[in-house]
Amino acid sequence: MSLKVKLSDLPREQLEEMAAAGSEIEECYRLLGKTNANVVGQCLANQGTFYEFDHYPSGDIYDDQYGSQYYYHAHRDEEHGHFHTFLRAKAMPKRIQPAPYEGEGERPLGKDALCHFVAISMNAPGKPIGLFTTNRWVTDESYYSAEDTIELLGKFKMDHTYPCLATNRWVSSMMVLFRPQIEALIRERDQVMAEWQEKHPDRDVYEDRDLEVTSETSIDVPKQISAVRQAILSHGKAA
C-alpha cells in the first residue's frame, strides 16, 4: 500500500527542508557507492553472523547529544530488514509524558523513557522500500500520543561517525524527507490502536501480540525527491 500525501499543500519552508534532506540522501548514496557500499552494509560490517531479531550494530546507535537512537534488524519475510528510530527522554520537553496507561505491562519511564517513531523497511540491495509503525510491545517503548510523537520528530538527529557518518546522515534525512508520511502513519497508528481496543475491550491493547504493525506504506526515494522539487516549483509559480 502507498500512502498518498499532497505535498503541494505543505509550507514552502518545510518543502525546502525536505528538498535539502533529499539532496543529503543523494550525497550519501554517492559517497557509499564509490566503494559499492550501502547504508545497511555499514551497520552489519564487522558484526559477525547476521541473526534474525538481533540488533545491529551490537548495542544500537545512540547520539548522546541529541538523545536519538536507531538499530537495524530483520524478522519479516517481505524485506531484508528494517531500521527502528527512537528519541530518548533526555531530548524531550518535560511537559511531554507517556500516554496514560492502567495495564499491568512494564514500560520504560522517567530518564529511561523511549519514544519510537517509525521503522524504515529495506530491500536486499540496501534501499528503502517502506515505512511502518508498531504497537508498544514490539520495541518496548514508553508510547506517546500521536501528537506528542509528531512534535518530537524534529528532534531526531544522528551526528557522529559510528558505524558510518553517511548512514547516520541518511537515517536523519529520511526522517525529514518523509516527514509528511511519517506523521500520517503515526496518526493512523493511534486510530488503529483505539479501534482495536474497542473491538477487544478485555485485552491490554499495548501488550496484545495479535497487534504488531499498526500502519504501513511503501516509499520511493527518487519519486519523493522529484515530487518535493516539483512542489517547490509550483509554490514559486503560485507566488
GROMACS elastic network, one bead per residue, 0.5 to 0.9 nm:
[ bonds ]
;  ai    aj funct       b0    kb
    1   216     6  0.73404   500
    1   217     6  0.53172   500
    1   218     6  0.58527   500
    2   130     6  0.86935   500
    2   216     6  0.81960   500
    2   219     6  0.69060   500
    3   181     6  0.69311   500
    3   184     6  0.83555   500
    3   185     6  0.85300   500
    3   216     6  0.80791   500
    3   217     6  0.54540   500
    3   218     6  0.71945   500
    3   219     6  0.83220   500
    4   181     6  0.79861   500
    5     8     6  0.89382   500
    5   180     6  0.68598   500
    5   181     6  0.66525   500
    5   184     6  0.84573   500
    6     9     6  0.59016   500
    6    10     6  0.76475   500
    6   180     6  0.88571   500
    7    10     6  0.54714   500
    7    11     6  0.88370   500
    7    15     6  0.77946   500
    7   180     6  0.80138   500
    7   227     6  0.74327   500
    7   228     6  0.66964   500
    7   231     6  0.63131   500
    8    11     6  0.80333   500
    8    12     6  0.86436   500
    8    15     6  0.86054   500
    8   227     6  0.88975   500
    8   228     6  0.81499   500
    8   230     6  0.85526   500
    8   231     6  0.50431   500
    8   232     6  0.76994   500
    8   234     6  0.73491   500
    8   235     6  0.74409   500
    9    12     6  0.88723   500
    9   231     6  0.85847   500
   10    13     6  0.83217   500
   10    14     6  0.66538   500
   10    15     6  0.66385   500
   10   180     6  0.87219   500
   10   231     6  0.86188   500
   11    14     6  0.54360   500
   11    15     6  0.64209   500
   11    16     6  0.88048   500
   11   235     6  0.88424   500
   12    16     6  0.61300   500
   12    17     6  0.86382   500
   12   231     6  0.84467   500
   12   232     6  0.65076   500
   12   235     6  0.68869   500
   13    16     6  0.51885   500
   13    17     6  0.63626   500
   13    18     6  0.87186   500
   14    17     6  0.50171   500
   14    18     6  0.61630   500
   14    19     6  0.85402   500
   14   176     6  0.89377   500
   15    19     6  0.60569   500
   15    20     6  0.85928   500
   15   177     6  0.86508   500
   15   228     6  0.62167   500
   15   229     6  0.78599   500
   15   231     6  0.74678   500
   15   232     6  0.64465   500
   16    20     6  0.61530   500
   16    21     6  0.85452   500
   16   228     6  0.81136   500
   16   229     6  0.82618   500
   16   232     6  0.72330   500
   17    20     6  0.51261   500
   17    21     6  0.62382   500
   17    22     6  0.86300   500
   17   176     6  0.72311   500
   17   177     6  0.77512   500
   18    22     6  0.61502   500
   18    23     6  0.86874   500
   18   173     6  0.81271   500
   18   174     6  0.89655   500
   18   176     6  0.56495   500
   18   178     6  0.76189   500
   18   179     6  0.81274   500
   18   225     6  0.79450   500
   18   228     6  0.70288   500
   18   229     6  0.89313   500
   19    23     6  0.62715   500
   19    24     6  0.86248   500
   19   176     6  0.89785   500
   19   177     6  0.70293   500
   19   225     6  0.65001   500
   19   226     6  0.88536   500
   19   228     6  0.61810   500
   19   229     6  0.64184   500
   19   232     6  0.86649   500
   20    23     6  0.50692   500
   20    24     6  0.62332   500
   20    25     6  0.87110   500
   20   173     6  0.84165   500
   20   176     6  0.89669   500
   20   177     6  0.82725   500
   21    25     6  0.62472   500
   21    26     6  0.86913   500
   21   170     6  0.84726   500
   21   172     6  0.82974   500
   21   174     6  0.70864   500
   21   175     6  0.86070   500
   21   176     6  0.61678   500
   21   177     6  0.55733   500
   21   225     6  0.88089   500
   22    25     6  0.50878   500
   22    26     6  0.63016   500
   22    27     6  0.86702   500
   22   173     6  0.69871   500
   22   174     6  0.78318   500
   22   176     6  0.84575   500
   22   177     6  0.60062   500
   22   221     6  0.79341   500
   22   222     6  0.84381   500
   22   224     6  0.82254   500
   22   225     6  0.55899   500
   22   228     6  0.87067   500
   23    26     6  0.50651   500
   23    27     6  0.62221   500
   23    28     6  0.86756   500
   23   173     6  0.89507   500
   23   225     6  0.80931   500
   24    27     6  0.50157   500
   24    28     6  0.62016   500
   24    29     6  0.86736   500
   24   169     6  0.75110   500
   24   170     6  0.71633   500
   24   173     6  0.67262   500
   25    28     6  0.50240   500
   25    29     6  0.62643   500
   25    30     6  0.86123   500
   25   166     6  0.86009   500
   25   169     6  0.76374   500
   25   170     6  0.54081   500
   25   171     6  0.86411   500
   25   173     6  0.64001   500
   25   174     6  0.74535   500
   25   177     6  0.89605   500
   25   221     6  0.87214   500
   26    29     6  0.51158   500
   26    30     6  0.62031   500
   26    31     6  0.87718   500
   26   170     6  0.88496   500
   26   222     6  0.88810   500
   27    31     6  0.62061   500
   27    32     6  0.85618   500
   27   166     6  0.84641   500
   28    31     6  0.52466   500
   28    32     6  0.61033   500
   28    33     6  0.83140   500
   28    38     6  0.88956   500
   28    39     6  0.85432   500
   28   165     6  0.88231   500
   28   166     6  0.51749   500
   28   167     6  0.72721   500
   28   169     6  0.74493   500
   28   170     6  0.63488   500
   29    32     6  0.52078   500
   29    33     6  0.57498   500
   29    34     6  0.86504   500
   29    37     6  0.86107   500
   29    38     6  0.72594   500
   29    39     6  0.82646   500
   29   166     6  0.80880   500
   29   170     6  0.85017   500
   30    33     6  0.51178   500
   30    34     6  0.65289   500
   31    34     6  0.55337   500
   31    35     6  0.77321   500
   31    37     6  0.85653   500
   31   166     6  0.75366   500
   32    35     6  0.58952   500
   32    36     6  0.63382   500
   32    38     6  0.57125   500
   32    39     6  0.76382   500
   32   166     6  0.72815   500
   32   167     6  0.87584   500
   33    37     6  0.55553   500
   33    38     6  0.69878   500
   34    37     6  0.74494   500
   35    38     6  0.88619   500
   37    40     6  0.84541   500
   37    41     6  0.64389   500
   37    42     6  0.71859   500
   37   126     6  0.88345   500
   38    41     6  0.53651   500
   38    42     6  0.64456   500
   38   125     6  0.77934   500
   38   126     6  0.57258   500
   38   127     6  0.79115   500
   38   167     6  0.79508   500
   39    42     6  0.54044   500
   39    43     6  0.68866   500
   39   126     6  0.63892   500
   39   127     6  0.80012   500
   39   164     6  0.82016   500
   39   166     6  0.73919   500
   39   168     6  0.84562   500
   39   170     6  0.76255   500
   39   171     6  0.87189   500
   40    43     6  0.53119   500
   40    44     6  0.65002   500
   40    45     6  0.87682   500
   40    72     6  0.77008   500
   40    81     6  0.87492   500
   40    82     6  0.88542   500
   40    83     6  0.88693   500
   40   122     6  0.80595   500
   40   125     6  0.86958   500
   40   126     6  0.55517   500
   40   127     6  0.83143   500
   40   167     6  0.78393   500
   41    44     6  0.50331   500
   41    45     6  0.59141   500
   41   126     6  0.73780   500
   42    45     6  0.53226   500
   42    46     6  0.88681   500
   42    57     6  0.88143   500
   42   163     6  0.64850   500
   42   164     6  0.62486   500
   42   166     6  0.89748   500
   42   167     6  0.70790   500
   43    46     6  0.85656   500
   43    47     6  0.80611   500
   43    56     6  0.58983   500
   43    57     6  0.53329   500
   43    71     6  0.83156   500
   43    72     6  0.72247   500
   43   162     6  0.89439   500
   43   163     6  0.61350   500
   43   164     6  0.76415   500
   43   167     6  0.80282   500
   44    47     6  0.54928   500
   44    48     6  0.78547   500
   44    49     6  0.88986   500
   44    50     6  0.74814   500
   44    56     6  0.61343   500
   44    57     6  0.61889   500
   44    72     6  0.85087   500
   45    48     6  0.77428   500
   45    57     6  0.81149   500
   45   163     6  0.85325   500
   46    57     6  0.87775   500
   47    50     6  0.74761   500
   47    56     6  0.74700   500
   47    57     6  0.66324   500
   47    58     6  0.73092   500
   50    54     6  0.77981   500
   50    56     6  0.85787   500
   50    73     6  0.88488   500
   50    74     6  0.89521   500
   51    54     6  0.57468   500
   51    55     6  0.86871   500
   51    73     6  0.82677   500
   51    74     6  0.78153   500
   52    55     6  0.85768   500
   52    73     6  0.66821   500
   52    74     6  0.51238   500
   52    75     6  0.54366   500
   52    81     6  0.88583   500
   53    73     6  0.56217   500
   53    74     6  0.55875   500
   53    75     6  0.58859   500
   54    57     6  0.89018   500
   54    58     6  0.78975   500
   54    72     6  0.83024   500
   54    73     6  0.59308   500
   54    74     6  0.76296   500
   55    58     6  0.56747   500
   55    59     6  0.70318   500
   55    60     6  0.64248   500
   55    71     6  0.59125   500
   55    72     6  0.57461   500
   55    73     6  0.52402   500
   55    74     6  0.85076   500
   56    59     6  0.72985   500
   56    60     6  0.61863   500
   56    61     6  0.83735   500
   56    71     6  0.56552   500
   56    72     6  0.50074   500
   56    73     6  0.61251   500
   57    60     6  0.55637   500
   57    61     6  0.70751   500
   57    71     6  0.68014   500
   57    72     6  0.72119   500
   57    73     6  0.89934   500
   57   163     6  0.74434   500
   58    61     6  0.83791   500
   58    71     6  0.85130   500
   59    62     6  0.87156   500
   59    71     6  0.83416   500
   60    69     6  0.70962   500
   60    70     6  0.61099   500
   60    72     6  0.79678   500
   61    68     6  0.82524   500
   61    69     6  0.54560   500
   61    70     6  0.53623   500
   61    71     6  0.60630   500
   61   158     6  0.85917   500
   61   162     6  0.74121   500
   61   163     6  0.76747   500
   61   168     6  0.88237   500
   62    65     6  0.89405   500
   62    66     6  0.86421   500
   62    67     6  0.70117   500
   62    68     6  0.57605   500
   62    70     6  0.67622   500
   62    71     6  0.88913   500
   62   158     6  0.76319   500
   63    66     6  0.56476   500
   63    67     6  0.56252   500
   63    68     6  0.52843   500
   63    69     6  0.63752   500
   63   157     6  0.76624   500
   63   158     6  0.57573   500
   63   159     6  0.67560   500
   63   160     6  0.71159   500
   64    67     6  0.50730   500
   64    68     6  0.71044   500
   64    69     6  0.87238   500
   64    90     6  0.87614   500
   65    68     6  0.80513   500
   65    91     6  0.83975   500
   65   158     6  0.88659   500
   65   159     6  0.84313   500
   66    69     6  0.88677   500
   66    87     6  0.82329   500
   66    88     6  0.86573   500
   66    90     6  0.81793   500
   66    91     6  0.61492   500
   66   155     6  0.70980   500
   66   156     6  0.69124   500
   66   157     6  0.61511   500
   66   158     6  0.72708   500
   66   159     6  0.82310   500
   67    86     6  0.84301   500
   67    87     6  0.56676   500
   67    88     6  0.51125   500
   67    89     6  0.72628   500
   67    90     6  0.59846   500
   67    91     6  0.51462   500
   67    92     6  0.84433   500
   67   155     6  0.83375   500
   67   156     6  0.76269   500
   67   157     6  0.81072   500
   67   158     6  0.87789   500
   68    85     6  0.77208   500
   68    86     6  0.58792   500
   68    88     6  0.62994   500
   68    91     6  0.79061   500
   68   155     6  0.78506   500
   68   156     6  0.54644   500
   68   157     6  0.59660   500
   68   158     6  0.63619   500
   69    84     6  0.82991   500
   69    85     6  0.59731   500
   69    86     6  0.50460   500
   69    87     6  0.61144   500
   69    88     6  0.74685   500
   69   156     6  0.81952   500
   69   157     6  0.85230   500
   69   158     6  0.76278   500
   70    83     6  0.65204   500
   70    84     6  0.53572   500
   70    86     6  0.60246   500
   70    87     6  0.87427   500
   70   158     6  0.89226   500
   70   171     6  0.85941   500
   71    82     6  0.82660   500
   71    83     6  0.54902   500
   71    84     6  0.55898   500
   71    85     6  0.71008   500
   72    81     6  0.69249   500
   72    82     6  0.55229   500
   72    84     6  0.64587   500
   73    80     6  0.87080   500
   73    81     6  0.54591   500
   73    82     6  0.57549   500
   73    83     6  0.67081   500
   73    84     6  0.82125   500
   74    77     6  0.86915   500
   74    79     6  0.79348   500
   74    80     6  0.63983   500
   74    82     6  0.62348   500
   74    83     6  0.88797   500
   75    79     6  0.84165   500
   75    80     6  0.82302   500
   75    81     6  0.66963   500
   75    82     6  0.87692   500
   76    79     6  0.60061   500
   76    80     6  0.75117   500
   76    81     6  0.68540   500
   76    82     6  0.88221   500
   77    80     6  0.75361   500
   77    81     6  0.87056   500
   78    81     6  0.86512   500
   78   123     6  0.84285   500
   79    82     6  0.76696   500
   79   121     6  0.64770   500
   79   122     6  0.59192   500
   79   123     6  0.52510   500
   79   124     6  0.72710   500
   79   129     6  0.82698   500
   80   121     6  0.76834   500
   80   122     6  0.57206   500
   80   124     6  0.51503   500
   80   125     6  0.86077   500
   80   126     6  0.80945   500
   81   120     6  0.84596   500
   81   121     6  0.60487   500
   81   122     6  0.55438   500
   81   123     6  0.71210   500
   81   124     6  0.82681   500
   82   119     6  0.60941   500
   82   120     6  0.51431   500
   82   122     6  0.55214   500
   82   123     6  0.87028   500
   82   128     6  0.85635   500
   82   131     6  0.88613   500
   83   118     6  0.82612   500
   83   119     6  0.52526   500
   83   120     6  0.50071   500
   83   121     6  0.67175   500
   83   122     6  0.79825   500
   83   171     6  0.84564   500
   84   116     6  0.74115   500
   84   117     6  0.76746   500
   84   118     6  0.61852   500
   84   120     6  0.66826   500
   84   139     6  0.82056   500
   85   115     6  0.85262   500
   85   116     6  0.59357   500
   85   117     6  0.56449   500
   85   118     6  0.58426   500
   85   119     6  0.62683   500
   85   120     6  0.82470   500
   85   156     6  0.84147   500
   85   171     6  0.84780   500
   85   175     6  0.89988   500
   86   114     6  0.66690   500
   86   115     6  0.53835   500
   86   117     6  0.57263   500
   86   118     6  0.79265   500
   86   141     6  0.86377   500
   86   156     6  0.75976   500
   87    90     6  0.83940   500
   87    91     6  0.69370   500
   87    92     6  0.78118   500
   87   113     6  0.86654   500
   87   114     6  0.59126   500
   87   115     6  0.51929   500
   87   116     6  0.66888   500
   87   117     6  0.78089   500
   87   152     6  0.76729   500
   87   153     6  0.82872   500
   87   155     6  0.77266   500
   87   156     6  0.64786   500
   88    91     6  0.60650   500
   88    92     6  0.71486   500
   88   111     6  0.79464   500
   88   112     6  0.70446   500
   88   113     6  0.59891   500
   88   115     6  0.63469   500
   88   116     6  0.89247   500
   89    92     6  0.52051   500
   89    93     6  0.82466   500
   89    94     6  0.85859   500
   89   109     6  0.83980   500
   89   110     6  0.71436   500
   89   111     6  0.54994   500
   89   112     6  0.63051   500
   89   113     6  0.50369   500
   89   114     6  0.60767   500
   89   115     6  0.79240   500
   90    93     6  0.82307   500
   90   111     6  0.66587   500
   90   112     6  0.85294   500
   90   113     6  0.85385   500
   91   152     6  0.86033   500
   91   155     6  0.73138   500
   91   156     6  0.88902   500
   92    95     6  0.82497   500
   92    96     6  0.67245   500
   92    97     6  0.87180   500
   92   152     6  0.70635   500
   92   155     6  0.83135   500
   93    96     6  0.56568   500
   93    97     6  0.85872   500
   93   152     6  0.88208   500
   94    97     6  0.70686   500
   96   144     6  0.82387   500
   96   148     6  0.65852   500
   97   100     6  0.85480   500
   97   109     6  0.89448   500
   97   110     6  0.89813   500
   97   113     6  0.88291   500
   97   144     6  0.69521   500
   97   145     6  0.88293   500
   97   148     6  0.82674   500
   98   101     6  0.83551   500
   98   109     6  0.77964   500
   98   113     6  0.78891   500
   98   114     6  0.88275   500
   98   115     6  0.84182   500
   98   142     6  0.59539   500
   98   143     6  0.56349   500
   98   145     6  0.72341   500
   98   148     6  0.87658   500
   99   142     6  0.79500   500
   99   143     6  0.61023   500
   99   145     6  0.55884   500
  100   144     6  0.86933   500
  100   145     6  0.89908   500
  101   104     6  0.87244   500
  101   206     6  0.88602   500
  102   105     6  0.87387   500
  103   106     6  0.85309   500
  103   204     6  0.63409   500
  103   206     6  0.84361   500
  103   207     6  0.87695   500
  104   204     6  0.83269   500
  105   137     6  0.89058   500
  105   204     6  0.84122   500
  105   206     6  0.81917   500
  105   207     6  0.68763   500
  106   140     6  0.86481   500
  106   142     6  0.88996   500
  107   113     6  0.79719   500
  107   114     6  0.89541   500
  107   136     6  0.86805   500
  107   137     6  0.85897   500
  107   140     6  0.65375   500
  107   141     6  0.64736   500
  107   142     6  0.53107   500
  107   143     6  0.83996   500
  108   111     6  0.82957   500
  108   112     6  0.53497   500
  108   114     6  0.67086   500
  108   140     6  0.75899   500
  108   141     6  0.65562   500
  108   142     6  0.53773   500
  109   112     6  0.52817   500
  109   114     6  0.76544   500
  109   142     6  0.64749   500
  110   113     6  0.54259   500
  111   114     6  0.87164   500
  112   142     6  0.87045   500
  113   141     6  0.71951   500
  113   142     6  0.56127   500
  113   143     6  0.86781   500
  114   140     6  0.82433   500
  114   141     6  0.50656   500
  114   142     6  0.52652   500
  114   143     6  0.73985   500
  114   144     6  0.87998   500
  115   141     6  0.57970   500
  115   142     6  0.60736   500
  115   143     6  0.59274   500
  115   144     6  0.64704   500
  115   149     6  0.70689   500
  115   152     6  0.85078   500
  116   119     6  0.85223   500
  116   133     6  0.82985   500
  116   134     6  0.84179   500
  116   136     6  0.84103   500
  116   139     6  0.73786   500
  116   140     6  0.88754   500
  116   141     6  0.62076   500
  116   142     6  0.81480   500
  116   143     6  0.71983   500
  116   144     6  0.83815   500
  116   149     6  0.79967   500
  117   133     6  0.71195   500
  117   134     6  0.89140   500
  117   149     6  0.68924   500
  117   150     6  0.81859   500
  117   152     6  0.87620   500
  117   153     6  0.72092   500
  117   182     6  0.79189   500
  117   186     6  0.75823   500
  118   131     6  0.65667   500
  118   132     6  0.57147   500
  118   134     6  0.76211   500
  118   175     6  0.87535   500
  118   182     6  0.69673   500
  118   185     6  0.83027   500
  118   186     6  0.79082   500
  119   130     6  0.82514   500
  119   131     6  0.55694   500
  119   132     6  0.52782   500
  119   133     6  0.62003   500
  119   134     6  0.81300   500
  120   128     6  0.65445   500
  120   129     6  0.76178   500
  120   130     6  0.58974   500
  120   132     6  0.68048   500
  120   171     6  0.88284   500
  120   174     6  0.87026   500
  121   127     6  0.83994   500
  121   128     6  0.56227   500
  121   129     6  0.55580   500
  121   131     6  0.58557   500
  121   132     6  0.76850   500
  121   218     6  0.86659   500
  122   125     6  0.80454   500
  122   126     6  0.58191   500
  122   127     6  0.53946   500
  122   129     6  0.55239   500
  122   130     6  0.71487   500
  123   126     6  0.54328   500
  123   127     6  0.56019   500
  123   128     6  0.64053   500
  123   129     6  0.64715   500
  124   127     6  0.74707   500
  127   221     6  0.87269   500
  128   131     6  0.83380   500
  128   218     6  0.88545   500
  128   219     6  0.71506   500
  128   220     6  0.72811   500
  128   221     6  0.74365   500
  129   217     6  0.86895   500
  129   218     6  0.56758   500
  129   219     6  0.52115   500
  129   220     6  0.63297   500
  129   221     6  0.83570   500
  130   216     6  0.72478   500
  130   217     6  0.55444   500
  130   220     6  0.78505   500
  131   181     6  0.83744   500
  131   182     6  0.75455   500
  131   185     6  0.82829   500
  131   215     6  0.83765   500
  131   216     6  0.56805   500
  131   217     6  0.54542   500
  131   218     6  0.63555   500
  131   219     6  0.70260   500
  132   182     6  0.82593   500
  132   185     6  0.70587   500
  132   186     6  0.87717   500
  132   213     6  0.68754   500
  132   214     6  0.73581   500
  132   215     6  0.54610   500
  132   217     6  0.64193   500
  132   218     6  0.87107   500
  133   182     6  0.86493   500
  133   185     6  0.67166   500
  133   186     6  0.67260   500
  133   188     6  0.89697   500
  133   189     6  0.65644   500
  133   212     6  0.86495   500
  133   213     6  0.59165   500
  133   214     6  0.55167   500
  133   215     6  0.53403   500
  133   216     6  0.65310   500
  134   137     6  0.81849   500
  134   138     6  0.63320   500
  134   139     6  0.77295   500
  134   189     6  0.74520   500
  134   211     6  0.82746   500
  134   212     6  0.55833   500
  134   214     6  0.51139   500
  134   215     6  0.72352   500
  135   138     6  0.57250   500
  135   139     6  0.78033   500
  135   140     6  0.89121   500
  135   143     6  0.85243   500
  135   189     6  0.80377   500
  135   193     6  0.78902   500
  135   205     6  0.82578   500
  135   206     6  0.61706   500
  135   207     6  0.77535   500
  135   208     6  0.82220   500
  135   209     6  0.87128   500
  135   211     6  0.66028   500
  135   212     6  0.52713   500
  135   213     6  0.63376   500
  135   214     6  0.62752   500
  136   139     6  0.62422   500
  136   140     6  0.58662   500
  136   141     6  0.56976   500
  136   142     6  0.70535   500
  136   143     6  0.59126   500
  136   205     6  0.87850   500
  136   206     6  0.53367   500
  136   207     6  0.69140   500
  136   212     6  0.84384   500
  137   141     6  0.70151   500
  137   206     6  0.62740   500
  137   207     6  0.54549   500
  137   208     6  0.77907   500
  137   209     6  0.78234   500
  137   212     6  0.80509   500
  138   141     6  0.79281   500
  138   207     6  0.86317   500
  138   209     6  0.84904   500
  138   212     6  0.65786   500
  138   213     6  0.85962   500
  140   143     6  0.85723   500
  141   144     6  0.87872   500
  143   149     6  0.84725   500
  143   206     6  0.86741   500
  144   147     6  0.81546   500
  144   148     6  0.61062   500
  144   149     6  0.57515   500
  145   148     6  0.52975   500
  145   149     6  0.60032   500
  145   150     6  0.85260   500
  145   186     6  0.87837   500
  145   187     6  0.87028   500
  145   190     6  0.73052   500
  146   149     6  0.50676   500
  146   150     6  0.60730   500
  146   151     6  0.85900   500
  146   183     6  0.81399   500
  146   186     6  0.56308   500
  146   187     6  0.53712   500
  146   188     6  0.85831   500
  146   189     6  0.77635   500
  146   190     6  0.62809   500
  147   150     6  0.50652   500
  147   151     6  0.61783   500
  147   152     6  0.87185   500
  147   183     6  0.87260   500
  147   186     6  0.84076   500
  147   187     6  0.76460   500
  148   151     6  0.50274   500
  148   152     6  0.63384   500
  148   153     6  0.88304   500
  149   152     6  0.51699   500
  149   153     6  0.64056   500
  149   183     6  0.86435   500
  149   186     6  0.76398   500
  150   153     6  0.51557   500
  150   154     6  0.78720   500
  150   182     6  0.83769   500
  150   183     6  0.60507   500
  150   186     6  0.74346   500
  150   187     6  0.86511   500
  151   154     6  0.67646   500
  151   155     6  0.83195   500
  152   155     6  0.55433   500
  152   156     6  0.74321   500
  153   156     6  0.58162   500
  153   175     6  0.76844   500
  153   176     6  0.86395   500
  153   179     6  0.81140   500
  153   182     6  0.89930   500
  153   183     6  0.86388   500
  154   157     6  0.81314   500
  154   175     6  0.83186   500
  154   176     6  0.78585   500
  154   179     6  0.89721   500
  156   172     6  0.67364   500
  156   175     6  0.77436   500
  157   168     6  0.82825   500
  157   169     6  0.80267   500
  157   171     6  0.83250   500
  157   172     6  0.53270   500
  157   173     6  0.85332   500
  157   175     6  0.88857   500
  158   161     6  0.89345   500
  158   165     6  0.86252   500
  158   168     6  0.53947   500
  158   169     6  0.64279   500
  158   171     6  0.75990   500
  158   172     6  0.59963   500
  159   165     6  0.74542   500
  159   168     6  0.67437   500
  159   169     6  0.70163   500
  159   172     6  0.85707   500
  160   163     6  0.84937   500
  160   164     6  0.79307   500
  160   165     6  0.60755   500
  160   168     6  0.72345   500
  160   169     6  0.87003   500
  161   166     6  0.79974   500
  161   167     6  0.87507   500
  161   168     6  0.74199   500
  162   165     6  0.64840   500
  162   167     6  0.88253   500
  162   168     6  0.78419   500
  163   167     6  0.76454   500
  163   168     6  0.78659   500
  164   167     6  0.53107   500
  164   168     6  0.62950   500
  164   169     6  0.87019   500
  165   168     6  0.51331   500
  165   169     6  0.61241   500
  165   170     6  0.84258   500
  166   169     6  0.51941   500
  166   170     6  0.59742   500
  166   171     6  0.86915   500
  167   171     6  0.62392   500
  167   172     6  0.86500   500
  168   171     6  0.52817   500
  168   172     6  0.63079   500
  168   173     6  0.86221   500
  169   172     6  0.50675   500
  169   173     6  0.60118   500
  169   174     6  0.85120   500
  170   173     6  0.51012   500
  170   174     6  0.60731   500
  170   175     6  0.87721   500
  171   174     6  0.51658   500
  171   175     6  0.65937   500
  172   175     6  0.54397   500
  172   176     6  0.69420   500
  173   176     6  0.51366   500
  173   177     6  0.60665   500
  173   178     6  0.84874   500
  174   177     6  0.51251   500
  174   178     6  0.59540   500
  174   179     6  0.79327   500
  174   221     6  0.87636   500
  175   178     6  0.56981   500
  175   179     6  0.56482   500
  175   182     6  0.77010   500
  176   180     6  0.84501   500
  177   180     6  0.80788   500
  177   221     6  0.84989   500
  177   224     6  0.76203   500
  177   225     6  0.76211   500
  177   228     6  0.85880   500
  178   181     6  0.54464   500
  178   182     6  0.61502   500
  178   183     6  0.87051   500
  178   219     6  0.86137   500
  178   221     6  0.87655   500
  178   224     6  0.77968   500
  179   183     6  0.60160   500
  179   184     6  0.85415   500
  180   183     6  0.52542   500
  180   184     6  0.63382   500
  180   185     6  0.87213   500
  181   184     6  0.51049   500
  181   185     6  0.61453   500
  181   186     6  0.86546   500
  181   217     6  0.81463   500
  182   185     6  0.50533   500
  182   186     6  0.61711   500
  182   187     6  0.86813   500
  183   186     6  0.51829   500
  183   187     6  0.63214   500
  183   188     6  0.86074   500
  184   187     6  0.52336   500
  184   188     6  0.61332   500
  184   189     6  0.85520   500
  185   189     6  0.60050   500
  185   190     6  0.88428   500
  185   214     6  0.83191   500
  185   215     6  0.56090   500
  185   216     6  0.67091   500
  185   217     6  0.79485   500
  186   190     6  0.66249   500
  186   191     6  0.88329   500
  186   214     6  0.86622   500
  186   215     6  0.75450   500
  187   190     6  0.53959   500
  187   191     6  0.64525   500
  187   192     6  0.87752   500
  187   215     6  0.89484   500
  188   192     6  0.60657   500
  188   193     6  0.84982   500
  188   214     6  0.74455   500
  188   215     6  0.61516   500
  189   192     6  0.51942   500
  189   193     6  0.61547   500
  189   194     6  0.86690   500
  189   213     6  0.84916   500
  189   215     6  0.54845   500
  190   194     6  0.61292   500
  190   195     6  0.85915   500
  190   214     6  0.80507   500
  191   194     6  0.51583   500
  191   195     6  0.61906   500
  191   196     6  0.85289   500
  191   214     6  0.88527   500
  192   195     6  0.51588   500
  192   196     6  0.60202   500
  192   197     6  0.85773   500
  192   214     6  0.61771   500
  192   215     6  0.77501   500
  193   196     6  0.50890   500
  193   197     6  0.61853   500
  193   198     6  0.86644   500
  193   205     6  0.68232   500
  193   206     6  0.80361   500
  193   211     6  0.84628   500
  193   214     6  0.72120   500
  194   197     6  0.51646   500
  194   198     6  0.62658   500
  194   199     6  0.87610   500
  194   205     6  0.83701   500
  195   198     6  0.50714   500
  195   199     6  0.63047   500
  195   200     6  0.86188   500
  196   199     6  0.51510   500
  196   200     6  0.60577   500
  196   201     6  0.82872   500
  196   205     6  0.69801   500
  196   211     6  0.81922   500
  197   201     6  0.53908   500
  197   202     6  0.81966   500
  197   203     6  0.71696   500
  197   204     6  0.76190   500
  197   205     6  0.56344   500
  198   201     6  0.55119   500
  199   202     6  0.89184   500
  200   203     6  0.56619   500
  200   204     6  0.84393   500
  200   205     6  0.78930   500
  201   204     6  0.78956   500
  201   205     6  0.84455   500
  202   205     6  0.89675   500
  203   206     6  0.87416   500
  203   207     6  0.81632   500
  203   208     6  0.68809   500
  204   207     6  0.55097   500
  204   208     6  0.60280   500
  205   208     6  0.50910   500
  205   209     6  0.86932   500
  205   211     6  0.77562   500
  206   209     6  0.86418   500
  206   211     6  0.84701   500
  207   210     6  0.88487   500
  207   211     6  0.83511   500
  208   211     6  0.56766   500
  208   212     6  0.78696   500
  209   212     6  0.63258   500
  211   214     6  0.70942   500
  213   216     6  0.73846   500
  219   223     6  0.84125   500
  219   224     6  0.78386   500
  220   223     6  0.54586   500
  220   224     6  0.61499   500
  220   225     6  0.87363   500
  221   224     6  0.51136   500
  221   225     6  0.61669   500
  221   226     6  0.85856   500
  222   225     6  0.51874   500
  222   226     6  0.61336   500
  222   227     6  0.85600   500
  223   226     6  0.50917   500
  223   227     6  0.60320   500
  223   228     6  0.85577   500
  224   227     6  0.50626   500
  224   228     6  0.61054   500
  224   229     6  0.86303   500
  225   228     6  0.51688   500
  225   229     6  0.62659   500
  225   230     6  0.86070   500
  226   229     6  0.52229   500
  226   230     6  0.61428   500
  226   231     6  0.86111   500
  227   230     6  0.50337   500
  227   231     6  0.60878   500
  227   232     6  0.86868   500
  228   231     6  0.50362   500
  228   232     6  0.63316   500
  228   233     6  0.87635   500
  229   232     6  0.51638   500
  229   233     6  0.64145   500
  229   234     6  0.87405   500
  230   233     6  0.50757   500
  230   234     6  0.62318   500
  230   235     6  0.87339   500
  231   235     6  0.62765   500
  231   236     6  0.87215   500
  232   235     6  0.50802   500
  232   236     6  0.64118   500
  232   237     6  0.88647   500
  233   236     6  0.50523   500
  233   237     6  0.63924   500
  233   238     6  0.87086   500
  234   237     6  0.50999   500
  234   238     6  0.61634   500
  234   239     6  0.86483   500
  235   238     6  0.50744   500
  235   239     6  0.62661   500
  236   239     6  0.51977   500
